[in-house]
Amino acid sequence: MSIERVALRLLFSWQDISCSAEVVPAAPFLYLRQQKAGTGRVKRAWVIPPISVSENHKRIPHLLVQIKSDKQQPGGVIYSIRGPGVDEEPRGVFSIDKLSGKVYLNTLLDREKNDHFRLQAFALDLGGVPLEDPTDLEIVVMDQNDNRPLFRQDVFSAHVVEGAAPGTFVMKAEATDADDPETDNAALRYSILEPALQDLFEMDALSGEIRTAQVKLDREVVGTYNLTLQVADMSGEGLATTASAVIHVEDINDNPPEFSTKEFFMEAPENKVDVIVGHLMVQDKDLPGSPNWLAKFTILEGDPEGAFAIQTEPLTNNGIVSLVKALDYEQQDHFELLVSVQNRSPLELSAPKAARALATIQVQVLDANEAPFFRENPWRGRVDEGTPPGTEITVYRASDPDIHQAQEIRYSQASSVDDWLQIDPESGLVRTRDTVPPRASFPEGWYTTQILACDNGRPSLTATGTLSIEVVEVNNHAPLLIRGSGELCQQGGSLVLSATDQDLAPHAEPFHFRLSTSRTQLAHNWSLSHTNATHALLQPHGEVAEGLHVLPLLISDSGQPPREREQLVNVTVCPCGQEGSCQARAAAVVGAMTGLGFGALMIILSSAALLLVLALLVAGLERSRRQAFRKSLLGGSQDDLRDNVLNYDEQGGGEEDQDAYDINQLRNPDLLFPPPSPRVKPPLRKDHPYGYSFPQYPRRVPACPSDIEDFINEGLEAADADPAVPPYDTALIYDYEGDGSAGGSLSSILSSMADEDQDYDYLNEWGPRFRRLAELYGQ
């Protein structure tokens, strides 16, 4: 609160004072009392004006005011104050002498933290009874210029386009001051410190706005401006602070791109694509990387086929000339291209005209070795099967596109494995090396091979041609009778004849059957009639004699020219039975044998003898194996005579139980015989004397070991119920060996040196395990 307002408040408040206050030079006395204003109304005696104190007051403690009450005599009143700065935060700022009523300032004040304090003063008697109502005591902190103004940012940044008109707004730099804004302590003024830049930019002293001053901003000259700004309080004459302002000049397209030279020279290879031919260097003063700087190239003349393309390199802005279509040196060996360059963004109207926006590119095509080629690829031709070696088929030559240089071409086959063709390496003449195989040996009658043509250029190049040759079927096989013998009844019988041909159509069926005219009598006794293309029916005329009849038969095909073969047909005529079939076959067999040649008969007899020798050899081997098996029953190892000699010096269950019982196996049979899987075949019983059978799966023992007796009894019942297996699982008596054995003493077997002195018939009475021994040694 200002000093003028404090004085005005004190002036009006003194009008209501009912008693005078004693004036003290250091601090005034403030009397606290009440008076009645009219009937039944009580009002405060006065309103205490605010007490002003300057911040940063260094004379501590400092007496602010002294209060008194006129209700009691001096020494009978106790004074106190409460409120912020006393018993509330911030504590300890103010204090009061309880006897004299003097109020003191104890610490330095900061107006920027607390600009005023509102306290309450109390007057109490010695018994603690209030003498007056609480009185408000307001303390106002007066401001001092103890804070510098501060910019909101240390560095301000802004952008402005080059060539901007004067007065164009750039940015606003704002600052703050913590002092009282109602005083000059917070009256701020802004300015630019660099005199050299004040011609380009101006700053409003009151608002802090920065604007352009002249049309002199050229990014190509200066791209960034750094200004030093200042703000000061007390209307520019007090405390001051500086900050930086960075102003970036934005580029406009006011500079066109230009070629570095009017003419470029390049070389382009032949028969290649996607290769770089050369570069076009350009210059542009605009901001690199911006659309105002990036160049765009256009081929105006000299490339009607579109073989060249120009791309812009992003880093250097140069043009990259490349081939997109292969060039042919033999057709055109030189190109002259007219190209232009522009920016991707349009130019400003104020931009100057480019002096070198057009350029010429001289491109020389380099001749390269080109691979030869076959003009007719694939080549298709025909050749007859069986064609003899050395027959010329064709001349398969390749052409070389390099017309400006003579090159030698040599020919070869890509693969010569099982090949019946050969090619001359110099002339390309294709001829047969071997006899042409039959048509049937080729897929669908076609043979395909590849021919290589290689030039002598650097590097050497090769062309591949394909020969597709159709192998033509030729009638080079006569028909052959499938069956050369048969039998028919004497009365009305007939024989069906069939033939085949190794050739294919149209050199095969239909076949033509006829009897040879060398024997004219046969034509009167026999006749042939065709049933279809491959079969004919042979019938006698009337009755013919029984026995074998050898008929010469001529069979020809339908080829051009036709092929004919003469074959003998052995026909056995026999008497007919009731159903029209032959009664006896002896004559037919003899006739068939007669019709066969001597070589065929020898092959049949040799085969039969070989089969007989093999049968005798197999029978001998089988007999030897059985004899060896019988001998092995007693002639094997003496350690494995389990069915004959048993160890009876230990108590047990016979041959399957040479050791004493293990009680753990009885208590846990699953450990010895785990239950088999449903997919696994159960094990076979090896102690079965008469054959094989499937044993029952082991039963699980009850959890209580005391039930082991029931477990054994159940096993005995299961064994007794099986009619095919002797009771090997019967109960054994271990404390009594017994007497009166039907077999007698075993020592009698070895009591004599000769076997004929012993009688082994009693072994039949010992059971099935000793029966084999009784058969070998008994009578």
KOLKELO-811953 format. One record per residue (C-alpha): x negated, y, z negated; residue in one letter. Coordinates in steps of 0.2 Angstrom, whole numbers, plus 5000, padded with zeros to 4 digits. Example, Ala and Ser with C-alpha at 12.3 -4.5 7.8 and 13.67 -1.06 7.14 Angstrom:
BEGIN
493849784961A;493249954964S;
end
This chain:
BEGIN
500050005000M;499350175005S;498850314992I;500350424998E;501650294995R;500950264977V;500950444973A;502750464980L;503350324969R;502550394954L;503450564957L;505150484957F;504850364943S;504350504931W;506050584932Q;506850444922D;505550444907I;506450484891S;504850514881C;503250584885S;501650474888A;500050514881E;498750554895V;497150464894V;495750524906P;495150344910A;496850254911A;498650324908P;499750264894F;501350174900L;502650174886Y;503950034887L;505650074880R;507550064884Q;508950194883Q;510850194886K;511550274901A;513350304898G;514550184888T;513850004887G;512550024900R;510749994897V;509350034909K;507450034910R;506650184903A;505550194919W;504850114934V;502950084933I;502150144949P;500950024958P;499150034952I;497950044967S;496249964966V;494949954980S;494349784986E;492549744983N;492549854967H;490849814959K;491049894941R;491749744932I;492649734921P;493649884927H;495049964916L;496649974927L;497950044914V;498450044896Q;500250004891I;501150054874K;502750024865S;503650154854D;504650024844K;503349984831Q;501950074823Q;500250054830P;499449884825G;501149804824G;501349754843V;500549614853I;500349644872Y;500249504885S;500349494904I;500849344916R;500849304934G;499649274949P;497949324944G;498249284925V;499049114922D;499349074940E;498149054954E;496949134957P;496749134938R;495649254928G;495749404939V;496649514926F;496649514907S;497449624893I;496849674876D;498349604866K;498149744852L;497749894863S;498749844879G;497249884891K;497349794907V;495649744915Y;495049684932L;493749544929N;493249494947T;492949564964L;494549574975L;494649524993D;496149605002R;496049485016E;496549345003K;497649444992N;498249614996D;499349644980H;499749564963F;501449574954R;501249544935L;502449554920Q;502049644904A;502749594887F;502749684870A;503049564855L;503049594836D;501949504825L;503249364823G;503349344842G;505049424844V;505049524861P;505149714857L;505549764875E;506149674891D;504749614903P;504149754914T;503449724931D;501649784934L;501149794953E;499349804958I;498949854976V;497249804983V;496549944995M;495749895011D;493849925015Q;493049895032N;492149735027D;492649625042N;491849635060R;493049605074P;492949435082L;493249375100F;494449225102R;493049145112Q;491249155113D;491249125132V;492749185143F;492849105161S;493849155176A;493949145195H;494249275208V;494249255227V;492849345237E;493449505245G;494849535232A;495649705233A;495149835219P;496249815203G;496449625205T;496649555188F;495249435183V;495449395164M;495949465147K;494649455133A;495549465116E;494849495099A;495449505081T;495049595065D;495449535047A;495549715040D;497149805037D;497949835054P;498749995047E;497050075045T;495650115057D;494649975050N;495649865063A;495749995077A;494749895091L;494049965107R;493349845122Y;491949885134S;490649805147I;488849825142L;488049795159E;488049965168P;487549875185A;489149775184L;490349915180Q;490449965198D;491149785202L;492249755187F;493149875174E;493849835157M;495349915148D;494649985132A;496349955122L;496949785130S;495349705135G;495949665153E;494549645166I;494949695184R;493949715200T;493349885204A;492849885222Q;492849765238V;491149705236K;491349525230L;490449405243D;490249225237R;488849205250E;487849345241V;488349315223V;489349165218G;489449195199T;489449345188Y;488949345169N;489649495159L;489249545141T;490849615133L;490849715116Q;492249755104V;492149875089A;493349935075D;493550105069M;494050155087S;492450095093G;491350175080E;491350045067G;490749865066L;490449775084A;490349605091T;489949535108T;490449395119A;490049325137S;491249325152A;490849205167V;491749255183I;491649135197H;491949205215V;493049085225E;492549045243D;493649085258I;493249025275N;492449185282D;490949095290N;491148975305P;490048825307P;488648825320E;487548695329F;485748715325S;485248705344T;486248715360K;485648545367E;485348375358F;484448215366F;484848035361M;484647855367E;485947725366A;485647535367P;486647425379E;487947295374N;488047355356K;489447435346V;489547515329D;487747575330V;487147755326I;486547845341V;485948015333G;486448165322H;487048335326L;486348465314M;487548615309V;487548765298Q;488948845287D;488748975274K;490348935265D;490448835248L;489648655251P;490848515249G;492448625251S;493648625266P;492948785271N;491248705273W;491648535280L;491448515299A;492448435312K;491748375328F;492648355345T;492048275361I;492648385375L;491848315391E;490848175397G;491648025389D;493147965398P;493147785392E;492947845373G;491347745370A;490647875358F;491347945341A;490648085330I;490948065311Q;490548205298T;489248155285E;489948215268P;488248265260L;487448355274T;488948405284N;487948345300N;488848245314G;488448065316I;488548005334V;488947815336S;489547695349L;491247615347V;491247525364K;489847435372A;488847525386L;488347435403D;486747495409Y;487147425426E;488647535428Q;488047695420Q;486347735413D;486647915407H;487948025398F;488148205396E;489348255382L;490048425378L;490548435359V;491248575348S;491248605329V;492548685318Q;492948685300N;494348575293R;495148735286S;495648875297P;494549035298L;494949195290E;495449335302L;494049435296S;492749295300A;491449335313P;491449235329K;490249085330A;488849105342A;488448915343R;490048825341A;489748715357L;488248605361A;487748475374T;487148295370I;486048205383Q;486248015380V;485047895389Q;485647715390V;484247585386L;484247425397D;484447265387A;484247085392N;486047015395E;486446835394A;486946745410P;488746695413F;489646565423F;490946645434R;492046485434E;492146425416N;492746295414P;492346205430W;493646065435R;493245925447G;493545745451R;492545585453V;493045405456D;492645275443E;491245165447G;490445295458T;488545235460P;487145335452P;486445485462G;488045545468T;488145735469E;489745805461I;489445995461T;488246145460V;488546235443Y;487646395443R;487646545432A;487446735436S;486346855428D;487047035425P;485347115424D;485247165443I;483747285440H;482647145435Q;482446965443A;482546835430Q;482346645431E;483846535425I;483546355419R;484946225416Y;485146085404S;486545985395Q;487046025378A;487045845373S;486445695383S;486945555371V;487745415382D;487945535396D;488145475414W;487845645421L;486245745424Q;485945925430I;484445985440D;483546115428P;483146235442E;484646225455S;486046175443G;486546025454L;487645905445V;487545715450R;487845545442T;486445465432R;487345305430D;488845215437T;490445315432V;491345215418P;493145165420P;494445295418R;495145195403A;493645235393S;493945425393F;495345515384P;496745545396E;495545515410G;494545675407W;492645695403Y;492045855396T;490245915394T;489346075391Q;488046155402I;486746275395L;486046415406A;484446505398C;483546655406D;481746705403N;482046875396G;481446945379R;482346885369P;482946735379S;484846725380L;485846575384T;487646545392A;488746395389T;489846325403G;491046185402T;491246045415L;492945955415S;492845805426I;494345695430E;493845515432V;495045445446V;495645275444E;495045155458V;495744985462N;494144885458N;494944735449H;496044595456A;497544535445P;497244385434L;498444255429L;498844255410I;499144065409R;498543945421G;499443785416S;501243725411G;502443585412E;504243575420L;505543445421C;505643335436Q;507443375439Q;507843565441G;506343635430G;505443795433S;503843875427L;503644065423V;502044145429L;501344315423S;499844415428A;498844565421T;497644695429D;496244795421Q;496644935433D;497845065429L;499345135439A;499545145453P;498245015456H;499044875445A;500844815445E;501944765454P;501044605458F;501344505473H;501344305470F;501244185485R;500544005487L;498943985497S;499243935516T;497743825515S;498943685510R;500443695521T;501243545512Q;501443645496L;502543775505A;503743635508H;503743565490N;503643725480W;504343905480S;503944065471L;505244205467S;504844375459H;505744405443T;504944585439N;503344675443A;502244565433T;503144395432H;503644265445A;504644095444L;503843935451L;505143795456Q;504943635466P;505943595481H;506943435476G;506143305466E;504243295465V;503143155458A;502743145440E;501043195435G;499843335437L;500043455452H;498643585455V;499343735465L;498243865473P;499044035469L;498644205477L;499044365467I;498844545474S;499144715466D;499844875473S;498244975474G;497545055490Q;496744955496P;497544805487P;496544675478R;496944485479E;496344345468R;496544155471E;496844045455Q;497343865452L;498943825443V;499043655434N;500843605433V;501243445424T;502943365430V;503743255417C;505443165416P;506743275408C;507643235392G;509443255387Q;509143445384E;508143475399G;506443465391S;504943345394C;504943185385Q;503143145385A;501643265384R;500243155388A;500243195406A;500243385403A;498743365391V;497743265404V;498243385417G;497743535407A;496043455404M;495843415422T;496143595427G;494843665415L;493043675420G;491543585413F;490943735403G;492643755395A;492743575389L;491043585382M;491443735372I;493043655365I;492143495360L;490743595351S;491943695341S;492843535335A;491243455330A;490643605321L;492343615311L;492143435306L;490343465299V;490943605289L;492443505282A;491243365277L;490043485269L;491343575258V;492043395252A;490243345247G;490043505237L;491643485228E;491243305223R;489543355217S;490343495206R;491643375198R;490343245194Q;489243385186A;490743445176F;491043265169R;489243245164K;489343415155S;490643355143L;489343255134L;487743295143G;487643485138G;486743565124S;486843475107Q;487143635098D;488843655106D;489643485103L;491143555094R;492343425100D;491343275094N;490243315079V;490843415065L;489943485050N;490843405035Y;489643455022D;490643615018E;492443615014Q;493543705027G;494743695041G;493843595054G;492943655069E;493743825069E;493343855051D;491543815048Q;491443945034D;492443975019A;494044085020Y;493744265017D;495244325006I;495044505014N;495644435031Q;497144365023L;497544525014R;497244635029N;497544525045P;497744685056D;495844715054L;495444545062L;496844535074F;497544715078P;499244725087P;498944725105P;499544865116S;501144825126P;500144845142R;498744725137V;499044535139K;498844445122P;497344335120P;497444145123L;497344015110R;495643925112K;496043795099D;497543715108H;497143535112P;498343515127Y;498343675136G;498543865133Y;499843955124S;500144135118F;499944155099P;501044255088Q;500444425084Y;499744435066P;501044495053R;500744645043R;500444605024V;501544685012P;500844825002A;500844734986C;499344604985P;500444494974S;501444434989D;499944344998I;500744184993E;502344225003D;501244285018F;500344115018I;502044015017N;502744115031E;501244075042G;501443885038L;503243885043E;502843975060A;501443845064A;502643695059D;503943765071A;502843765086D;503043585094P;501543605105A;500143655092V;499543545078P;499643615061P;497943695060Y;498543825048D;499143695035T;498643715017A;497043635012L;496543544996I;494843604990Y;494743504974D;495043334981Y;494143254996E;495243104998G;494842925003D;495342785014G;494942875030S;495442775046A;493842825054G;492742745042G;491042815039S;490242915052L;488542845048S;489042685057S;488842775074I;486942785072L;486742625062S;486242525078S;485042555091M;486142485105A;487842555110D;488542385114E;488442335096D;489642465091Q;491542465092D;492242635096Y;494042585099D;494442655082Y;494142825088L;495842825097N;496642825080E;495642985074W;496743105085G;496643195101P;494943275098R;494143105098F;495043025112R;493743085125R;492343005115L;493342845113A;493542835132E;491742855135L;491042735122Y;492542615120G;492942445128Q;
end
